[in-house]
Amino acid sequence: MTDLIRTNCEEQARGFPLVRREFLRSSLAGLLGLCLGERSTLPASAAIPSKPSRPKSCILLWMDGGPSQLETWNPKPGSANAGPTKTLKTPVEGVLISEHLPRMAERMEEVALIRSMVTREGSHDRAKYLGHTGYSPQPTIQFPSLGAMVSEEIGDREANLPQFVSILSPSYGGGFLGAEHSPFVVPNPLRKVENLTLPRGVDRERFARRLRMLDRVERRFAADHPGVEIRNHHGNYAQTVRFMNAPETSAFDLSAESESARNAYGMTEFGQGCLLARRLVETGVRFVEVSLRGWDTHQDNFTRAQKLCGELDPALDALIADLMERDLWDSTLVVWMGEFGRTPKINGNEGRDHFTRGWCALLGGCGVPGGLALGRTSEDGEQVTDRPIAIKDLLHTVLRLLDIDPAAEFLTPAKRPITLVEKGAVGIPEILGSA
């Protein structure tokens, strides 16, 4: 148990969710007594729509490093910036995509494409933070990631599994919402989650005795060292024990899937991560992030983008098909994005550099109208010519699709009121209109 906690609590971004007070009441009594206190909030600025019969969830496919829009969703054939990648027609009029995404070329009527994303951050760390939180980094406050927002606002308080799971890479944490909303990290979906079962030679009775002893020791320590860190620590233990004993942990076991189902996603870490995301959402997890790393293609962009698209295309196609087949498409929002795009101009190393003006994002499910292509860039891809869309507007739209109020206000530890999404953000009406 301690190994499982240590694995997922080395950093706040890797912290195991601290369950809320009422959730902890149903776990080990000795641990529950130490898990007091909840965050303070201000009233939401608007009423939240009534929930559907099936709770909503979100799967974020994060393209780490910044994917090239020209080698994915917005190629520029015939221009000096096109490069060697050819294009494919799609059922959506006027929309061509990369030849390396043949399966998704047939699915464009089922998703909404944004071709005019802009960001104010051009360095990886700052852009990733902005993309996950909607805010640029600030030294005096830690903002919650999108997964933490979803965990706080629509997470199941009685769930045995964590409500925010990050696959292949640790995401950003709970920020001012608290460590209880940081992600549970699965480093590799092809391997079993470590330390979920009791160690050899330890049966349940012996394990219970150890917990009672731990409880007595830590009660004494907590009496002399009160504070949020102690409550978080004991919350981690309580949630871990409940997690270990939950039958829902079988969702992490991909061997339960048929060989054909696994092959459809692709037998890569990312492909199997997408399959795991579907299994977790089906089990009741509200937010799953799956990372595909390697998109920082300053060198050899075309070969590397082809390889990455070879992992992305079957996985995203299979995920959409699976969600539809299992009646999860209307309640699951799928978001594809990275921190920025790549320069249309090709550098001297056959690569593309960081680009903040005119990159792409993709949304589907949860009522998002399919066959939609928003925004345009110039013929050479250098400038947005129609409908620039900022990160905060995209996240505002995502939260609205999940029936979460983006203007909900929370008090930070310094008693500063902060909204989930930066003030001034607006939703994308073409996407929200029929959602």
Beta strands, then each sheet from edge to edge (+ up, - down):
strand 1: 57-64
strand 2: 87-89
strand 3: 96-98
strand 4: 111-118
strand 5: 164-167
strand 6: 184-186
strand 7: 287-293
strand 8: 332-338
strand 9: 341-342
strand 10: 354-355
strand 11: 357-364
strand 12: 372-374
strand 13: 376-377
strand 14: 384-386
strand 15: 389-390
strand 16: 409-411
strand 17: 417-419
sheet 1: 6+ 5+ 7+ 1+ 8+ 11- 4+ 12+
sheet 2: 6+ 5+ 7+ 1+ 8+ 11- 4+ 15+
sheet 3: 2+ 3-
sheet 4: 9+ 10-
sheet 5: 13+ 14-
sheet 6: 16+ 17-
end
